Amino acid sequence: MKVLFVCTANRLRSPTAEAVFTGRPGLEVRSAGLDAQAVRPLTAELVAWADRLIVMEARHREAIRKRYRTALGSRPVIVIGIPDEFEYMQEELVVLLKERVPPFLV
């Protein structure tokens, strides 16, 4: 399964998710950000690559649905509800990710 994690700037939350889930059997993971200044900006190609998109906030899902409707098709965009208040690899963020993401990887 190819999973794309998306946040705003691809500096903290989605790269942490990518790091946490990289190397898990049966998963290919990447991350991207919606902001034009993101470390890895989201593209239609990345959206099309993913089997499943996991976003941090509902506004990310709405932006993806609007901007990438064609590339997205019927693939799910899952909101895990993690606010932008964590640092990269912060212990609390890692715990939340390990708690909220696995149910969507089956």
Biopython code that builds the backbone (N, CA, C, O; Angstrom):
import numpy as np
from Bio.PDB.StructureBuilder import StructureBuilder

atoms = [
    (1, "MET", "N", (0.844, -1.179, 0.000)),
    (1, "MET", "CA", (0.000, 0.000, 0.000)),
    (1, "MET", "C", (0.891, 1.246, 0.000)),
    (1, "MET", "O", (1.866, 1.327, 0.748)),
    (2, "LYS", "N", (0.545, 2.195, -0.836)),
    (2, "LYS", "CA", (1.273, 3.464, -0.915)),
    (2, "LYS", "C", (0.491, 4.515, -0.135)),
    (2, "LYS", "O", (-0.663, 4.806, -0.451)),
    (3, "VAL", "N", (1.134, 5.085, 0.890)),
    (3, "VAL", "CA", (0.478, 6.051, 1.770)),
    (3, "VAL", "C", (1.199, 7.382, 1.683)),
    (3, "VAL", "O", (2.420, 7.458, 1.815)),
    (4, "LEU", "N", (0.420, 8.430, 1.459)),
    (4, "LEU", "CA", (0.958, 9.785, 1.411)),
    (4, "LEU", "C", (0.435, 10.566, 2.607)),
    (4, "LEU", "O", (-0.775, 10.714, 2.781)),
    (5, "PHE", "N", (1.357, 11.069, 3.437)),
    (5, "PHE", "CA", (1.001, 11.905, 4.577)),
    (5, "PHE", "C", (1.120, 13.360, 4.151)),
    (5, "PHE", "O", (2.105, 13.756, 3.528)),
    (6, "VAL", "N", (0.105, 14.155, 4.493)),
    (6, "VAL", "CA", (0.082, 15.556, 4.073)),
    (6, "VAL", "C", (-0.205, 16.464, 5.262)),
    (6, "VAL", "O", (-1.097, 16.201, 6.068)),
    (7, "CYS", "N", (0.583, 17.553, 5.353)),
    (7, "CYS", "CA", (0.302, 18.625, 6.308)),
    (7, "CYS", "C", (0.462, 19.943, 5.544)),
    (7, "CYS", "O", (0.356, 19.965, 4.317)),
    (8, "THR", "N", (0.708, 21.005, 6.245)),
    (8, "THR", "CA", (0.777, 22.302, 5.587)),
    (8, "THR", "C", (2.127, 22.545, 4.916)),
    (8, "THR", "O", (2.189, 22.788, 3.711)),
    (9, "ALA", "N", (3.201, 22.480, 5.694)),
    (9, "ALA", "CA", (4.518, 22.875, 5.188)),
    (9, "ALA", "C", (5.478, 21.711, 4.968)),
    (9, "ALA", "O", (6.584, 21.920, 4.469)),
    (10, "ASN", "N", (5.085, 20.498, 5.327)),
    (10, "ASN", "CA", (5.948, 19.326, 5.196)),
    (10, "ASN", "C", (7.279, 19.527, 5.932)),
    (10, "ASN", "O", (8.347, 19.158, 5.444)),
    (11, "ARG", "N", (7.174, 20.123, 7.120)),
    (11, "ARG", "CA", (8.370, 20.337, 7.939)),
    (11, "ARG", "C", (8.328, 19.550, 9.247)),
    (11, "ARG", "O", (9.371, 19.147, 9.762)),
    (12, "LEU", "N", (7.123, 19.327, 9.787)),
    (12, "LEU", "CA", (7.020, 18.750, 11.123)),
    (12, "LEU", "C", (6.153, 17.495, 11.161)),
    (12, "LEU", "O", (6.658, 16.394, 11.384)),
    (13, "ARG", "N", (4.853, 17.659, 10.946)),
    (13, "ARG", "CA", (3.936, 16.540, 11.131)),
    (13, "ARG", "C", (4.051, 15.453, 10.062)),
    (13, "ARG", "O", (4.266, 14.288, 10.393)),
    (14, "SER", "N", (3.914, 15.811, 8.804)),
    (14, "SER", "CA", (3.943, 14.757, 7.777)),
    (14, "SER", "C", (5.327, 14.109, 7.632)),
    (14, "SER", "O", (5.388, 12.902, 7.398)),
    (15, "PRO", "N", (6.440, 14.846, 7.759)),
    (15, "PRO", "CA", (7.733, 14.157, 7.721)),
    (15, "PRO", "C", (7.933, 13.228, 8.925)),
    (15, "PRO", "O", (8.590, 12.193, 8.813)),
    (16, "THR", "N", (7.368, 13.601, 10.067)),
    (16, "THR", "CA", (7.432, 12.709, 11.225)),
    (16, "THR", "C", (6.659, 11.431, 10.925)),
    (16, "THR", "O", (7.141, 10.333, 11.203)),
    (17, "ALA", "N", (5.467, 11.568, 10.362)),
    (17, "ALA", "CA", (4.670, 10.388, 10.006)),
    (17, "ALA", "C", (5.426, 9.520, 9.005)),
    (17, "ALA", "O", (5.440, 8.296, 9.131)),
    (18, "GLU", "N", (6.046, 10.140, 8.023)),
    (18, "GLU", "CA", (6.822, 9.390, 7.037)),
    (18, "GLU", "C", (7.946, 8.621, 7.734)),
    (18, "GLU", "O", (8.168, 7.447, 7.440)),
    (19, "ALA", "N", (8.645, 9.269, 8.644)),
    (19, "ALA", "CA", (9.742, 8.611, 9.369)),
    (19, "ALA", "C", (9.235, 7.461, 10.235)),
    (19, "ALA", "O", (9.860, 6.402, 10.291)),
    (20, "VAL", "N", (8.111, 7.666, 10.906)),
    (20, "VAL", "CA", (7.564, 6.642, 11.810)),
    (20, "VAL", "C", (7.124, 5.399, 11.040)),
    (20, "VAL", "O", (7.324, 4.282, 11.519)),
    (21, "PHE", "N", (6.536, 5.566, 9.871)),
    (21, "PHE", "CA", (5.958, 4.428, 9.155)),
    (21, "PHE", "C", (6.835, 3.882, 8.024)),
    (21, "PHE", "O", (6.479, 2.877, 7.410)),
    (22, "THR", "N", (7.963, 4.520, 7.740)),
    (22, "THR", "CA", (8.895, 3.994, 6.743)),
    (22, "THR", "C", (9.467, 2.670, 7.234)),
    (22, "THR", "O", (9.828, 2.527, 8.402)),
    (23, "GLY", "N", (9.540, 1.717, 6.328)),
    (23, "GLY", "CA", (10.121, 0.426, 6.670)),
    (23, "GLY", "C", (9.120, -0.600, 7.159)),
    (23, "GLY", "O", (9.483, -1.753, 7.391)),
    (24, "ARG", "N", (7.879, -0.207, 7.320)),
    (24, "ARG", "CA", (6.865, -1.200, 7.740)),
    (24, "ARG", "C", (6.551, -2.106, 6.557)),
    (24, "ARG", "O", (6.402, -1.631, 5.431)),
    (25, "PRO", "N", (6.449, -3.408, 6.808)),
    (25, "PRO", "CA", (6.163, -4.351, 5.719)),
    (25, "PRO", "C", (4.864, -3.998, 4.986)),
    (25, "PRO", "O", (3.840, -3.700, 5.600)),
    (26, "GLY", "N", (4.944, -4.043, 3.675)),
    (26, "GLY", "CA", (3.761, -3.800, 2.860)),
    (26, "GLY", "C", (3.404, -2.339, 2.657)),
    (26, "GLY", "O", (2.393, -2.033, 2.025)),
    (27, "LEU", "N", (4.224, -1.427, 3.187)),
    (27, "LEU", "CA", (3.940, 0.010, 3.055)),
    (27, "LEU", "C", (5.052, 0.734, 2.307)),
    (27, "LEU", "O", (6.240, 0.491, 2.520)),
    (28, "GLU", "N", (4.629, 1.622, 1.435)),
    (28, "GLU", "CA", (5.525, 2.622, 0.859)),
    (28, "GLU", "C", (4.965, 3.941, 1.338)),
    (28, "GLU", "O", (3.774, 4.199, 1.167)),
    (29, "VAL", "N", (5.793, 4.788, 1.935)),
    (29, "VAL", "CA", (5.279, 6.049, 2.467)),
    (29, "VAL", "C", (6.075, 7.235, 1.939)),
    (29, "VAL", "O", (7.278, 7.154, 1.695)),
    (30, "ARG", "N", (5.362, 8.327, 1.774)),
    (30, "ARG", "CA", (5.947, 9.616, 1.394)),
    (30, "ARG", "C", (5.187, 10.689, 2.146)),
    (30, "ARG", "O", (4.152, 10.423, 2.757)),
    (31, "SER", "N", (5.708, 11.901, 2.097)),
    (31, "SER", "CA", (5.006, 13.024, 2.716)),
    (31, "SER", "C", (5.127, 14.246, 1.823)),
    (31, "SER", "O", (6.022, 14.343, 0.983)),
    (32, "ALA", "N", (4.193, 15.187, 2.028)),
    (32, "ALA", "CA", (4.179, 16.413, 1.239)),
    (32, "ALA", "C", (3.398, 17.470, 2.012)),
    (32, "ALA", "O", (2.713, 17.174, 2.991)),
    (33, "GLY", "N", (3.522, 18.713, 1.543)),
    (33, "GLY", "CA", (2.804, 19.818, 2.168)),
    (33, "GLY", "C", (1.983, 20.576, 1.144)),
    (33, "GLY", "O", (2.312, 20.604, -0.042)),
    (34, "LEU", "N", (0.921, 21.182, 1.613)),
    (34, "LEU", "CA", (0.025, 21.929, 0.730)),
    (34, "LEU", "C", (0.524, 23.331, 0.396)),
    (34, "LEU", "O", (0.160, 23.887, -0.640)),
    (35, "ASP", "N", (1.334, 23.892, 1.244)),
    (35, "ASP", "CA", (1.836, 25.248, 1.035)),
    (35, "ASP", "C", (2.819, 25.275, -0.130)),
    (35, "ASP", "O", (3.586, 24.332, -0.325)),
    (36, "ALA", "N", (2.794, 26.353, -0.896)),
    (36, "ALA", "CA", (3.715, 26.489, -2.027)),
    (36, "ALA", "C", (5.172, 26.475, -1.569)),
    (36, "ALA", "O", (6.058, 26.089, -2.331)),
    (37, "GLN", "N", (5.422, 26.891, -0.336)),
    (37, "GLN", "CA", (6.782, 26.929, 0.210)),
    (37, "GLN", "C", (7.144, 25.655, 0.975)),
    (37, "GLN", "O", (8.166, 25.615, 1.660)),
    (38, "ALA", "N", (6.320, 24.624, 0.865)),
    (38, "ALA", "CA", (6.567, 23.367, 1.579)),
    (38, "ALA", "C", (7.899, 22.766, 1.159)),
    (38, "ALA", "O", (8.367, 22.986, 0.042)),
    (39, "VAL", "N", (8.500, 22.009, 2.057)),
    (39, "VAL", "CA", (9.744, 21.314, 1.755)),
    (39, "VAL", "C", (9.542, 20.429, 0.527)),
    (39, "VAL", "O", (10.353, 20.469, -0.397)),
    (40, "ARG", "N", (8.483, 19.638, 0.502)),
    (40, "ARG", "CA", (8.088, 18.854, -0.659)),
    (40, "ARG", "C", (6.646, 19.217, -0.950)),
    (40, "ARG", "O", (5.741, 18.667, -0.323)),
    (41, "PRO", "N", (6.405, 20.127, -1.884)),
    (41, "PRO", "CA", (5.030, 20.535, -2.187)),
    (41, "PRO", "C", (4.216, 19.387, -2.788)),
    (41, "PRO", "O", (4.731, 18.574, -3.556)),
    (42, "LEU", "N", (2.962, 19.344, -2.426)),
    (42, "LEU", "CA", (2.063, 18.342, -2.974)),
    (42, "LEU", "C", (1.858, 18.598, -4.460)),
    (42, "LEU", "O", (1.691, 19.740, -4.890)),
    (43, "THR", "N", (1.872, 17.524, -5.234)),
    (43, "THR", "CA", (1.650, 17.614, -6.680)),
    (43, "THR", "C", (0.578, 16.604, -7.080)),
    (43, "THR", "O", (0.259, 15.686, -6.324)),
    (44, "ALA", "N", (0.038, 16.784, -8.259)),
    (44, "ALA", "CA", (-0.935, 15.831, -8.792)),
    (44, "ALA", "C", (-0.291, 14.456, -8.939)),
    (44, "ALA", "O", (-0.956, 13.437, -8.752)),
    (45, "GLU", "N", (0.995, 14.419, -9.272)),
    (45, "GLU", "CA", (1.700, 13.150, -9.429)),
    (45, "GLU", "C", (1.781, 12.392, -8.103)),
    (45, "GLU", "O", (1.591, 11.177, -8.066)),
    (46, "LEU", "N", (2.064, 13.116, -7.014)),
    (46, "LEU", "CA", (2.100, 12.470, -5.692)),
    (46, "LEU", "C", (0.720, 11.957, -5.294)),
    (46, "LEU", "O", (0.586, 10.854, -4.764)),
    (47, "VAL", "N", (-0.297, 12.764, -5.554)),
    (47, "VAL", "CA", (-1.665, 12.344, -5.236)),
    (47, "VAL", "C", (-2.001, 11.076, -6.016)),
    (47, "VAL", "O", (-2.559, 10.131, -5.457)),
    (48, "ALA", "N", (-1.667, 11.051, -7.292)),
    (48, "ALA", "CA", (-1.961, 9.890, -8.135)),
    (48, "ALA", "C", (-1.150, 8.662, -7.698)),
    (48, "ALA", "O", (-1.618, 7.534, -7.850)),
    (49, "TRP", "N", (0.048, 8.866, -7.163)),
    (49, "TRP", "CA", (0.902, 7.768, -6.697)),
    (49, "TRP", "C", (0.269, 7.024, -5.521)),
    (49, "TRP", "O", (0.380, 5.802, -5.424)),
    (50, "ALA", "N", (-0.385, 7.752, -4.642)),
    (50, "ALA", "CA", (-0.864, 7.191, -3.373)),
    (50, "ALA", "C", (-2.119, 6.344, -3.530)),
    (50, "ALA", "O", (-3.017, 6.665, -4.308)),
    (51, "ASP", "N", (-2.156, 5.253, -2.768)),
    (51, "ASP", "CA", (-3.390, 4.471, -2.642)),
    (51, "ASP", "C", (-4.300, 5.116, -1.611)),
    (51, "ASP", "O", (-5.525, 5.026, -1.695)),
    (52, "ARG", "N", (-3.679, 5.764, -0.642)),
    (52, "ARG", "CA", (-4.408, 6.371, 0.469)),
    (52, "ARG", "C", (-3.664, 7.633, 0.902)),
    (52, "ARG", "O", (-2.438, 7.635, 1.010)),
    (53, "LEU", "N", (-4.413, 8.698, 1.147)),
    (53, "LEU", "CA", (-3.827, 9.939, 1.653)),
    (53, "LEU", "C", (-4.285, 10.132, 3.088)),
    (53, "LEU", "O", (-5.470, 10.008, 3.398)),
    (54, "ILE", "N", (-3.332, 10.437, 3.958)),
    (54, "ILE", "CA", (-3.644, 10.682, 5.361)),
    (54, "ILE", "C", (-3.203, 12.098, 5.669)),
    (54, "ILE", "O", (-2.027, 12.441, 5.548)),
    (55, "VAL", "N", (-4.175, 12.924, 6.073)),
    (55, "VAL", "CA", (-3.913, 14.341, 6.319)),
    (55, "VAL", "C", (-4.105, 14.653, 7.799)),
    (55, "VAL", "O", (-4.790, 13.934, 8.526)),
    (56, "MET", "N", (-3.482, 15.744, 8.218)),
    (56, "MET", "CA", (-3.501, 16.094, 9.631)),
    (56, "MET", "C", (-4.778, 16.831, 10.048)),
    (56, "MET", "O", (-5.249, 16.662, 11.173)),
    (57, "GLU", "N", (-5.337, 17.645, 9.151)),
    (57, "GLU", "CA", (-6.499, 18.468, 9.498)),
    (57, "GLU", "C", (-7.544, 18.409, 8.383)),
    (57, "GLU", "O", (-7.216, 18.147, 7.226)),
    (58, "ALA", "N", (-8.794, 18.655, 8.743)),
    (58, "ALA", "CA", (-9.889, 18.632, 7.770)),
    (58, "ALA", "C", (-9.651, 19.631, 6.639)),
    (58, "ALA", "O", (-10.012, 19.365, 5.492)),
    (59, "ARG", "N", (-9.055, 20.764, 6.948)),
    (59, "ARG", "CA", (-8.810, 21.763, 5.887)),
    (59, "ARG", "C", (-7.844, 21.235, 4.827)),
    (59, "ARG", "O", (-7.906, 21.648, 3.668)),
    (60, "HIS", "N", (-6.953, 20.326, 5.220)),
    (60, "HIS", "CA", (-6.053, 19.705, 4.244)),
    (60, "HIS", "C", (-6.845, 18.822, 3.287)),
    (60, "HIS", "O", (-6.602, 18.838, 2.081)),
    (61, "ARG", "N", (-7.789, 18.054, 3.821)),
    (61, "ARG", "CA", (-8.623, 17.200, 2.969)),
    (61, "ARG", "C", (-9.404, 18.044, 1.973)),
    (61, "ARG", "O", (-9.470, 17.716, 0.788)),
    (62, "GLU", "N", (-9.997, 19.133, 2.458)),
    (62, "GLU", "CA", (-10.799, 19.978, 1.573)),
    (62, "GLU", "C", (-9.941, 20.597, 0.472)),
    (62, "GLU", "O", (-10.368, 20.668, -0.680)),
    (63, "ALA", "N", (-8.742, 21.041, 0.816)),
    (63, "ALA", "CA", (-7.846, 21.634, -0.189)),
    (63, "ALA", "C", (-7.453, 20.600, -1.246)),
    (63, "ALA", "O", (-7.416, 20.909, -2.437)),
    (64, "ILE", "N", (-7.163, 19.385, -0.813)),
    (64, "ILE", "CA", (-6.793, 18.329, -1.760)),
    (64, "ILE", "C", (-7.967, 18.006, -2.671)),
    (64, "ILE", "O", (-7.792, 17.854, -3.880)),
    (65, "ARG", "N", (-9.150, 17.901, -2.108)),
    (65, "ARG", "CA", (-10.339, 17.599, -2.921)),
    (65, "ARG", "C", (-10.592, 18.674, -3.970)),
    (65, "ARG", "O", (-11.019, 18.373, -5.084)),
    (66, "LYS", "N", (-10.329, 19.924, -3.614)),
    (66, "LYS", "CA", (-10.554, 21.028, -4.560)),
    (66, "LYS", "C", (-9.453, 21.092, -5.617)),
    (66, "LYS", "O", (-9.744, 21.184, -6.809)),
    (67, "ARG", "N", (-8.203, 21.044, -5.191)),
    (67, "ARG", "CA", (-7.071, 21.252, -6.108)),
    (67, "ARG", "C", (-6.742, 20.031, -6.967)),
    (67, "ARG", "O", (-6.268, 20.168, -8.095)),
    (68, "TYR", "N", (-6.993, 18.845, -6.432)),
    (68, "TYR", "CA", (-6.517, 17.628, -7.095)),
    (68, "TYR", "C", (-7.643, 16.627, -7.366)),
    (68, "TYR", "O", (-7.426, 15.416, -7.322)),
    (69, "ARG", "N", (-8.808, 17.121, -7.639)),
    (69, "ARG", "CA", (-9.983, 16.274, -7.846)),
    (69, "ARG", "C", (-9.718, 15.170, -8.878)),
    (69, "ARG", "O", (-10.040, 14.009, -8.628)),
    (70, "THR", "N", (-9.149, 15.508, -10.010)),
    (70, "THR", "CA", (-8.914, 14.527, -11.067)),
    (70, "THR", "C", (-7.885, 13.492, -10.643)),
    (70, "THR", "O", (-8.109, 12.292, -10.808)),
    (71, "ALA", "N", (-6.763, 13.937, -10.101)),
    (71, "ALA", "CA", (-5.705, 13.012, -9.676)),
    (71, "ALA", "C", (-6.165, 12.136, -8.514)),
    (71, "ALA", "O", (-5.743, 10.985, -8.397)),
    (72, "LEU", "N", (-7.023, 12.673, -7.660)),
    (72, "LEU", "CA", (-7.487, 11.960, -6.480)),
    (72, "LEU", "C", (-8.453, 10.832, -6.834)),
    (72, "LEU", "O", (-8.378, 9.737, -6.278)),
    (73, "GLY", "N", (-9.347, 11.112, -7.755)),
    (73, "GLY", "CA", (-10.336, 10.101, -8.110)),
    (73, "GLY", "C", (-11.161, 9.708, -6.894)),
    (73, "GLY", "O", (-11.663, 10.572, -6.175)),
    (74, "SER", "N", (-11.302, 8.417, -6.664)),
    (74, "SER", "CA", (-12.120, 7.948, -5.544)),
    (74, "SER", "C", (-11.289, 7.514, -4.337)),
    (74, "SER", "O", (-11.823, 6.942, -3.387)),
    (75, "ARG", "N", (-9.988, 7.786, -4.374)),
    (75, "ARG", "CA", (-9.128, 7.399, -3.242)),
    (75, "ARG", "C", (-9.532, 8.140, -1.978)),
    (75, "ARG", "O", (-9.903, 9.313, -2.029)),
    (76, "PRO", "N", (-9.458, 7.455, -0.846)),
    (76, "PRO", "CA", (-9.830, 8.114, 0.410)),
    (76, "PRO", "C", (-8.792, 9.127, 0.882)),
    (76, "PRO", "O", (-7.588, 8.947, 0.697)),
    (77, "VAL", "N", (-9.288, 10.188, 1.493)),
    (77, "VAL", "CA", (-8.441, 11.166, 2.171)),
    (77, "VAL", "C", (-8.877, 11.129, 3.632)),
    (77, "VAL", "O", (-9.983, 11.546, 3.976)),
    (78, "ILE", "N", (-7.998, 10.630, 4.473)),
    (78, "ILE", "CA", (-8.330, 10.377, 5.875)),
    (78, "ILE", "C", (-7.756, 11.483, 6.752)),
    (78, "ILE", "O", (-6.574, 11.813, 6.666)),
    (79, "VAL", "N", (-8.613, 12.047, 7.597)),
    (79, "VAL", "CA", (-8.201, 13.101, 8.532)),
    (79, "VAL", "C", (-7.918, 12.455, 9.886)),
    (79, "VAL", "O", (-8.769, 11.757, 10.438)),
    (80, "ILE", "N", (-6.704, 12.695, 10.425)),
    (80, "ILE", "CA", (-6.372, 12.107, 11.726)),
    (80, "ILE", "C", (-6.373, 13.140, 12.855)),
    (80, "ILE", "O", (-6.107, 12.795, 14.007)),
    (81, "GLY", "N", (-6.666, 14.392, 12.540)),
    (81, "GLY", "CA", (-6.895, 15.403, 13.564)),
    (81, "GLY", "C", (-5.713, 15.718, 14.462)),
    (81, "GLY", "O", (-5.836, 15.687, 15.687)),
    (82, "ILE", "N", (-4.573, 16.019, 13.863)),
    (82, "ILE", "CA", (-3.398, 16.405, 14.647)),
    (82, "ILE", "C", (-3.074, 17.868, 14.343)),
    (82, "ILE", "O", (-2.705, 18.203, 13.218)),
    (83, "PRO", "N", (-3.212, 18.744, 15.354)),
    (83, "PRO", "CA", (-2.976, 20.171, 15.140)),
    (83, "PRO", "C", (-1.493, 20.496, 14.943)),
    (83, "PRO", "O", (-0.614, 19.703, 15.282)),
    (84, "ASP", "N", (-1.245, 21.660, 14.396)),
    (84, "ASP", "CA", (0.120, 22.111, 14.108)),
    (84, "ASP", "C", (0.746, 22.714, 15.364)),
    (84, "ASP", "O", (0.940, 23.926, 15.456)),
    (85, "GLU", "N", (1.059, 21.850, 16.327)),
    (85, "GLU", "CA", (1.637, 22.336, 17.579)),
    (85, "GLU", "C", (2.763, 21.442, 18.070)),
    (85, "GLU", "O", (3.094, 21.443, 19.256)),
    (86, "PHE", "N", (3.353, 20.674, 17.152)),
    (86, "PHE", "CA", (4.404, 19.741, 17.520)),
    (86, "PHE", "C", (5.666, 20.018, 16.721)),
    (86, "PHE", "O", (5.620, 20.603, 15.639)),
    (87, "GLU", "N", (6.783, 19.590, 17.268)),
    (87, "GLU", "CA", (8.066, 19.658, 16.574)),
    (87, "GLU", "C", (8.303, 18.332, 15.859)),
    (87, "GLU", "O", (7.638, 17.335, 16.142)),
    (88, "TYR", "N", (9.245, 18.330, 14.943)),
    (88, "TYR", "CA", (9.603, 17.118, 14.218)),
    (88, "TYR", "C", (10.042, 16.035, 15.203)),
    (88, "TYR", "O", (10.906, 16.271, 16.048)),
    (89, "MET", "N", (9.446, 14.855, 15.089)),
    (89, "MET", "CA", (9.750, 13.676, 15.901)),
    (89, "MET", "C", (9.499, 13.886, 17.403)),
    (89, "MET", "O", (10.019, 13.132, 18.226)),
    (90, "GLN", "N", (8.717, 14.891, 17.757)),
    (90, "GLN", "CA", (8.366, 15.106, 19.163)),
    (90, "GLN", "C", (7.644, 13.858, 19.671)),
    (90, "GLN", "O", (6.785, 13.307, 18.983)),
    (91, "GLU", "N", (7.997, 13.423, 20.870)),
    (91, "GLU", "CA", (7.467, 12.176, 21.426)),
    (91, "GLU", "C", (5.943, 12.121, 21.406)),
    (91, "GLU", "O", (5.367, 11.094, 21.049)),
    (92, "GLU", "N", (5.288, 13.213, 21.785)),
    (92, "GLU", "CA", (3.823, 13.239, 21.810)),
    (92, "GLU", "C", (3.233, 13.082, 20.413)),
    (92, "GLU", "O", (2.195, 12.444, 20.243)),
    (93, "LEU", "N", (3.887, 13.657, 19.426)),
    (93, "LEU", "CA", (3.436, 13.526, 18.040)),
    (93, "LEU", "C", (3.587, 12.080, 17.573)),
    (93, "LEU", "O", (2.682, 11.533, 16.943)),
    (94, "VAL", "N", (4.704, 11.471, 17.875)),
    (94, "VAL", "CA", (4.933, 10.078, 17.491)),
    (94, "VAL", "C", (3.873, 9.174, 18.119)),
    (94, "VAL", "O", (3.345, 8.281, 17.455)),
    (95, "VAL", "N", (3.561, 9.400, 19.389)),
    (95, "VAL", "CA", (2.540, 8.611, 20.077)),
    (95, "VAL", "C", (1.186, 8.766, 19.385)),
    (95, "VAL", "O", (0.492, 7.778, 19.146)),
    (96, "LEU", "N", (0.812, 10.002, 19.067)),
    (96, "LEU", "CA", (-0.470, 10.238, 18.382)),
    (96, "LEU", "C", (-0.515, 9.535, 17.028)),
    (96, "LEU", "O", (-1.519, 8.913, 16.679)),
    (97, "LEU", "N", (0.556, 9.632, 16.281)),
    (97, "LEU", "CA", (0.600, 8.987, 14.970)),
    (97, "LEU", "C", (0.462, 7.469, 15.096)),
    (97, "LEU", "O", (-0.295, 6.849, 14.348)),
    (98, "LYS", "N", (1.182, 6.878, 16.030)),
    (98, "LYS", "CA", (1.127, 5.420, 16.213)),
    (98, "LYS", "C", (-0.250, 4.961, 16.696)),
    (98, "LYS", "O", (-0.644, 3.813, 16.489)),
    (99, "GLU", "N", (-0.963, 5.866, 17.335)),
    (99, "GLU", "CA", (-2.311, 5.593, 17.825)),
    (99, "GLU", "C", (-3.356, 5.714, 16.711)),
    (99, "GLU", "O", (-4.230, 4.860, 16.567)),
    (100, "ARG", "N", (-3.250, 6.783, 15.936)),
    (100, "ARG", "CA", (-4.317, 7.138, 14.986)),
    (100, "ARG", "C", (-4.179, 6.574, 13.588)),
    (100, "ARG", "O", (-5.186, 6.383, 12.907)),
    (101, "VAL", "N", (-2.967, 6.301, 13.140)),
    (101, "VAL", "CA", (-2.770, 5.887, 11.744)),
    (101, "VAL", "C", (-3.013, 4.404, 11.486)),
    (101, "VAL", "O", (-3.676, 4.081, 10.500)),
    (102, "PRO", "N", (-2.512, 3.475, 12.321)),
    (102, "PRO", "CA", (-2.617, 2.045, 11.982)),
    (102, "PRO", "C", (-3.999, 1.530, 11.592)),
    (102, "PRO", "O", (-4.070, 0.669, 10.715)),
    (103, "PRO", "N", (-5.099, 1.994, 12.180)),
    (103, "PRO", "CA", (-6.403, 1.476, 11.727)),
    (103, "PRO", "C", (-6.686, 1.719, 10.240)),
    (103, "PRO", "O", (-7.510, 1.027, 9.641)),
    (104, "PHE", "N", (-6.003, 2.700, 9.651)),
    (104, "PHE", "CA", (-6.244, 3.030, 8.242)),
    (104, "PHE", "C", (-5.259, 2.346, 7.297)),
    (104, "PHE", "O", (-5.278, 2.592, 6.091)),
    (105, "LEU", "N", (-4.411, 1.497, 7.840)),
    (105, "LEU", "CA", (-3.398, 0.833, 7.027)),
    (105, "LEU", "C", (-3.744, -0.629, 6.727)),
    (105, "LEU", "O", (-2.894, -1.398, 6.279)),
    (106, "VAL", "N", (-4.978, -0.992, 6.976)),
    (106, "VAL", "CA", (-5.393, -2.379, 6.728)),
    (106, "VAL", "C", (-6.274, -2.468, 5.489)),
    (106, "VAL", "O", (-6.720, -3.556, 5.124)),
]
sb = StructureBuilder()
sb.init_structure("model")
sb.init_model(0)
sb.init_chain("A")
sb.init_seg("    ")
for serial, (resi, resn, name, xyz) in enumerate(atoms, 1):
    if name == "N":
        sb.init_residue(resn, " ", resi, " ")
    sb.init_atom(name, np.array(xyz, "f"), 0.0, 1.0, " ", f" {name:<3s}", serial, name[0])
structure = sb.get_structure()
